[in-house]
Amino acid sequence: MYSTLIVPLDGSPFAEEAIETAAFLAQRGGATLLFLRVYEGASSSVYRSPPWNEFFRCEEEGYLETLAARVQARCAGSVDWALLDGHPVTAICARAAACDAPLIVMSTHGRTGIRRAWLGSIAHGILRHTLAPVLMLRPQGVTSATDPVVNQPPFESIIVALDGSAFAEQVLPHAMNVAESSNARLALLRVVEPAQPRDHTTQQARAYLEEVAGRESSTHSSLDVHIETGASPGSAILEYAHALARPLIAMASHGRGLSRLFLGSVADEVVRGAPSAVLMVRPRA
């Protein structure tokens, strides 16, 4: 399904942790692994001269080239890299748009450290502006990014959060593709508000999920359906995910109302609180 898996990097070990998952999925899917770094120039005016500019560019190119060579030595398939210019969000989104069937795989923290979410800047901007699906990973601080264990499936369970809309269902092909590559179980999840007397909401939600599961069973046979009850959909999704080993939460960035960014409410809460990973897909009208 994906031809290019893009890993944005900033030179930090936290950002590099996304390489292991990206390398695994690229190898299983026969896709190209592409490392991107955006050159923003020297932070101090003292070093903003052509000689220093050339020095820093060569340094960042050397970093990408060395990293790609190390990963290529352990992975089948193609590993490439590119140093881009411009604003990171604009440059990364433009490169993704120029690729055929891209998937962006990135960490939620960067060089600012594990205490500050990169989501607040670069990752947040990419989620809002790219049309490519984005797989966001929470760094664990235990993986050697330059020696990825590409034979270890990154996920055991994939939770597909649905709200009953055709927009939300557009995440399904992406979730099933990752599930197939990872040999992971798929769980269709819908959150309903606490039922009132004679309220058929739960039954209707289960019937809907079973209909979706039946429709997709020819593509992926290992499909479960789950109903969670809660006033807060985001909290209910996270609670369900935290009970599973190596979960991936897959969801669309828009729900029932296309004019309202799901990212501004439920998806934002899920991305910030997910135990390991979130796959976000922007649905097409």
Secondary structure by P-SEA (a helix, b strand, c coil): cccbbbbbbccccccccaaaaaaaaaaaabbbbbbbbbbccccccccccaaaaaaaaaaaaaaaaaaaaaaaaccccbbbbbbbbccaaaaaaaaaaaccbbbbbbbccccccccccccccaaaaaaaccccbbbbbbbcccccccccccccccccbbbbbbccccccccaaaaaaaaaaaacbbbbbbbbbcccccccaaaaaaaaaaaaaaaaacccccbbbbbbbbcccaaaaaaaaaaaccbbbbbbbcccccccccccccaaaaaaaccccbbbbbbccc
